[in-house]
Amino acid sequence: MQKITAQSARTKLREYFLNNIGRIMDTKELRAAAGGISEWARRIRELRTEEGYRILTHHDRSDLKPGQYVLMDPKPAPAFERAISKETRALVLDRNGFTCQMCGAAAGEPHPYDPTRKTRLHIGHIIDKSQGGTDDPGNLRAICSVCNEGASNITLERPSSQKLLAQIHRATGSDQLAVLQWLMKKFPSQAHNFLEKT
Ligand SMILES: [Zn+2]
């Protein structure tokens, strides 16, 4: 019998995922695709962490069950993102409040434009490399996978307070209260001071 090496199992799995873009696959199928080796799950992890393939699981999408995997985007995350240190990544995410800087989706919460997906944040450039941007932490920001794939089709412009208030005026009372709650949690001392004065 031909011996399946870790490297060849990984190659098999990579090809299998790329030939089945968008199709949800379970452990049984993927184990077989890897040549029946016991460490197939570890090879999938390597495809994610070392090669940057965005293979989604139930941690990323609420419609997936544990043990189900799907690759939606054949393009792996760029090398620069994989090369970013844990410290830089944490710094950028913290600075951006664990929120996508394009659409405002919060990490781990259902995505506002695709509620079946949990928001997963990537690190992207503020000024694109093609326009002279660097990999310096000052030029990095948090971007969700939906915006990263260009799926949400939202302009880069930050909404002004005027536009935001206009949107809030139109919202239902319960949504307005949700905004109030979020703002009070974010700015507890300011909310307190404001209430003292009025
Ligand atoms: Zn986004």
Residues whose N, C-alpha, C, O or C-beta is under 5 A from the ligand:
A	BS01	ZN	C100 M102 C103 G104 A105 C144 C147
